[in-house]
């Protein structure tokens, strides 16, 4: 039973890696963001390919069903990645706000210059 879970995880990892590479190739995902996803896919592929390593980790963590360690790593990774993306979005939001303010100031200056030309 657990052997089938590892095979499914290996197949999923390979499909996942191919999908990430295709997204980058089609310019739908930036390379700097794809690196973390590729790293995750490779780690998942390695962990799925080495059931003994997963079983050792499971026994250390006192997890009864060893393949659930794969899901644990996936959940932890997604939480970390979500935090990373949130910080990126926060920085981008600050930059957008600053750019909007600068555009508004420049627009005001242009309008004042045009009003001075008319008089």
QUIZIQUI-V405772 format. One line per field, one symbol per residue. burial: I if it has 16 or more other ideal C-beta (glycine too) atoms within 10 Angstrom, else O. A space follows every 10 residues. Layout:
BEGIN
burial=???
END
This chain:
BEGIN
burial=OOOOIIOOII OOIOOIIOOI OOOIOOOOIO OOIIOOIIOI IOOIIOIIOO IOOIOOIIOO OOOOOIIOII OOIOOOIOOO OOOOOOOOOO OOOOOOOOOO OOOOOOOOOO OOOOOOOOO
END
